[in-house]
Amino acid sequence: MSNTLIAPDSPLLDSCDVLIAGSGIVGLAHAVAALDAGHRVVVVERDSRPVGASIRNFGHVCVTGQAGDLAELAAVSRERWLTMAARADVRVAESGGVAVARGADELAVLEELQDSRPDAVRLLTREQIRALLGGAGSDSIVGGAHLVADLRVDPRTAAGTIATWLAGQDGARVHFGTAYLGTDGTHAVTSRGRVRADRVVVCVGHDLDYLYPDLAEANDVRRCALQMALVEGPGATIAPAVLTATSLLRYDAFAQTSAAAALRARITAASPDLVGIDANVMFTQRPDGRLLIGDSHHTERTVDPFLEEDTTETIHREICRVLGVDRLTFRQRWQGVYASSGRAPYLAADFGDHLSVRSVTSGVGMTISFGLAQRTFPN
Ligand SMILES: Cc1cc2nc3c(=O)[nH]c(=O)nc-3n(C[C@H](O)[C@H](O)[C@H](O)COP(=O)(O)OP(=O)(O)OC[C@H]3O[C@@H](n4cnc5c(N)ncnc54)[C@H](O)[C@@H]3O)c2cc1C
């Protein structure tokens, strides 16, 4: 597949074995895997630093929640994140996740999963959950589970740290402020000149349609917009990523239990506000103690950039109910956007030996990207 925006006489910017377009977590994971497989790598990123979905998320490496193929990718990714912690000083916490249950139907989902995966899921009492929440947590909590394999990374710093580390490696270069425009089979064309590359791997997330609209349309890749906020913490150290009932309906390992049907019916009837914004109510703590809270989901080819105050308030209210507090003090609000497809959780398309496209299309890029990259560049 070629792109028509080619300027054959543009200057030569660089040369490499593998050119990666995009420095989000998908691109960076592929760059690391290509380097480890012995290739000379160039990353081009149109912005002056990573600012896409990869820095706007919860930083939850949600290993336990995945099933099937995604569980395999997540398991590989988990090991790679730990390796990157040692190699590149990326902040990775082996804190696990905690699923907080406030109803018997939520506990039933967790119990069923624990039966099939006893090593991955540890059922906890209310007091044990509160201990994991650093003493925080409302009286409505009836118990829950520790999801032991989950990791937490700091999303604000992880991608930038990996990019800086990559730029310092022999055999790797990173060009910020450089947009990938297309390839003619031997050279990639960028906004700063051509790059001689044997292989190009396009990892531009939800902006795939700007480059390859037919591919995006054929795979039903659209944009999913999510509302997030940063709030002051409750004064407790909350090490794990914290999931609630709506998360149990979103991630396959929970959602595929037979107990999930009753939970879904109850949430649909009792919490139309959460259903209406397609909520996954959860939070993680940043190193400064503040909480990343979210989120809602709205999928369209082109999404409105406007944040809905009612949506933020619905999420805020639900998180207050989990923490047992009246209000949380807001410090930031933002919209995150990721690639989404109803067809498949990720897109891996290869066009001959020269051009590949990789995009995580299910909102789990922090969880599976390193596994996906390992498949693209086995070593
Ligand atoms: C609010 C929110 C919460 C989430 N929470 C989680 C979570 O807790 N756990 C989890 O596993 N996943 C989570 N996700 C999903 C995860 O963040 C994404 O799946 C992942 O970040 C996608 O990575 P990416 O590299 O494809 O995209 P991005 O991070 O968006 O990176 C794409 C990059 O490509 C660049 N680019 C685009 N076009 C060009 C071009 N032509 N040339 C050069 N560069 C280009 C962009 O500037 C950008 O830097 C969340 C997502 C959001 C939005």
The ligand as an SDF file (V2000), in Angstrom:
LIG
                    3D

 53 58  0  0  0  0  0  0  0  0999 V2000
   -8.6450    8.0270   29.0910 C   0  0  0  0  0  0  0  0  0  0  0  0
   -7.9900    6.7330   28.7090 C   0  0  0  0  0  0  0  0  0  0  0  0
   -7.7550    5.7670   29.6850 C   0  0  0  0  0  0  0  0  0  0  0  0
   -7.1220    4.5620   29.3260 C   0  0  0  0  0  0  0  0  0  0  0  0
   -6.7290    3.7130   30.3150 N   0  0  0  0  0  0  0  0  0  0  0  0
   -5.9890    2.6300   29.9790 C   0  0  0  0  0  0  0  0  0  0  0  0
   -5.4560    1.7850   30.9900 C   0  0  0  0  0  0  0  0  0  0  0  0
   -5.5340    2.0750   32.1930 O   0  0  0  0  0  0  0  0  0  0  0  0
   -4.8300    0.6420   30.5970 N   0  0  0  0  0  0  0  0  0  0  0  0
   -4.6640    0.3280   29.2760 C   0  0  0  0  0  0  0  0  0  0  0  0
   -4.1240   -0.7310   28.9790 O   0  0  0  0  0  0  0  0  0  0  0  0
   -5.0670    1.1590   28.3040 N   0  0  0  0  0  0  0  0  0  0  0  0
   -5.7160    2.2900   28.6280 C   0  0  0  0  0  0  0  0  0  0  0  0
   -6.1380    3.1400   27.6530 N   0  0  0  0  0  0  0  0  0  0  0  0
   -5.8470    2.8040   26.2560 C   0  0  0  0  0  0  0  0  0  0  0  0
   -4.4170    3.2030   25.9090 C   0  0  0  0  0  0  0  0  0  0  0  0
   -4.1020    4.4760   26.4430 O   0  0  0  0  0  0  0  0  0  0  0  0
   -4.2720    3.1990   24.3980 C   0  0  0  0  0  0  0  0  0  0  0  0
   -4.6900    1.9340   23.8880 O   0  0  0  0  0  0  0  0  0  0  0  0
   -2.8220    3.4170   23.9800 C   0  0  0  0  0  0  0  0  0  0  0  0
   -2.2740    4.5320   24.6610 O   0  0  0  0  0  0  0  0  0  0  0  0
   -2.7490    3.6170   22.4750 C   0  0  0  0  0  0  0  0  0  0  0  0
   -1.4000    3.8530   22.1670 O   0  0  0  0  0  0  0  0  0  0  0  0
   -0.9910    4.4100   20.7560 P   0  0  0  0  0  0  0  0  0  0  0  0
    0.4820    4.4520   20.7360 O   0  0  0  0  0  0  0  0  0  0  0  0
   -1.6990    3.6390   19.7040 O   0  0  0  0  0  0  0  0  0  0  0  0
   -1.6670    5.8470   20.6850 O   0  0  0  0  0  0  0  0  0  0  0  0
   -1.1280    7.2910   21.1310 P   0  0  0  0  0  0  0  0  0  0  0  0
   -0.6010    7.2950   22.5040 O   0  0  0  0  0  0  0  0  0  0  0  0
   -2.2620    8.2280   20.8380 O   0  0  0  0  0  0  0  0  0  0  0  0
    0.0980    7.5560   20.1770 O   0  0  0  0  0  0  0  0  0  0  0  0
   -0.0130    7.7350   18.7920 C   0  0  0  0  0  0  0  0  0  0  0  0
    1.0990    8.6940   18.4310 C   0  0  0  0  0  0  0  0  0  0  0  0
    1.1980    8.7980   17.0280 O   0  0  0  0  0  0  0  0  0  0  0  0
    1.4980   10.1380   16.7200 C   0  0  0  0  0  0  0  0  0  0  0  0
    1.1560   10.3750   15.3240 N   0  0  0  0  0  0  0  0  0  0  0  0
   -0.0700   10.4100   14.7570 C   0  0  0  0  0  0  0  0  0  0  0  0
    0.0350   10.6090   13.4270 N   0  0  0  0  0  0  0  0  0  0  0  0
    1.3570   10.6880   13.1530 C   0  0  0  0  0  0  0  0  0  0  0  0
    2.1020   10.8480   11.9590 C   0  0  0  0  0  0  0  0  0  0  0  0
    1.4850   10.9650   10.7760 N   0  0  0  0  0  0  0  0  0  0  0  0
    3.4440   10.8880   12.0390 N   0  0  0  0  0  0  0  0  0  0  0  0
    4.0760   10.7800   13.2370 C   0  0  0  0  0  0  0  0  0  0  0  0
    3.4180   10.6090   14.4040 N   0  0  0  0  0  0  0  0  0  0  0  0
    2.0660   10.5480   14.3590 C   0  0  0  0  0  0  0  0  0  0  0  0
    0.6650   10.9270   17.7010 C   0  0  0  0  0  0  0  0  0  0  0  0
    1.1440   12.2580   17.8310 O   0  0  0  0  0  0  0  0  0  0  0  0
    0.8350   10.1070   18.9550 C   0  0  0  0  0  0  0  0  0  0  0  0
    1.9350   10.5120   19.7330 O   0  0  0  0  0  0  0  0  0  0  0  0
   -6.7760    4.3260   27.9860 C   0  0  0  0  0  0  0  0  0  0  0  0
   -7.0240    5.3060   27.0090 C   0  0  0  0  0  0  0  0  0  0  0  0
   -7.6000    6.4950   27.3640 C   0  0  0  0  0  0  0  0  0  0  0  0
   -7.8190    7.5440   26.3120 C   0  0  0  0  0  0  0  0  0  0  0  0
  1  2  1  0
  2  3  1  0
  2 52  2  0
  3  4  2  0
  4  5  1  0
  4 50  1  0
  5  6  2  0
  6  7  1  0
  6 13  1  0
  7  8  2  0
  7  9  1  0
  9 10  1  0
 10 11  2  0
 10 12  1  0
 12 13  2  0
 13 14  1  0
 14 15  1  0
 14 50  1  0
 15 16  1  0
 16 17  1  0
 16 18  1  0
 18 19  1  0
 18 20  1  0
 20 21  1  0
 20 22  1  0
 22 23  1  0
 23 24  1  0
 24 25  2  0
 24 26  1  0
 24 27  1  0
 27 28  1  0
 28 29  2  0
 28 30  1  0
 28 31  1  0
 31 32  1  0
 32 33  1  0
 33 34  1  0
 33 48  1  0
 34 35  1  0
 35 36  1  0
 35 46  1  0
 36 37  1  0
 36 45  1  0
 37 38  2  0
 38 39  1  0
 39 40  1  0
 39 45  2  0
 40 41  1  0
 40 42  2  0
 42 43  1  0
 43 44  2  0
 44 45  1  0
 46 47  1  0
 46 48  1  0
 48 49  1  0
 50 51  2  0
 51 52  1  0
 52 53  1  0
M  END
$$$$
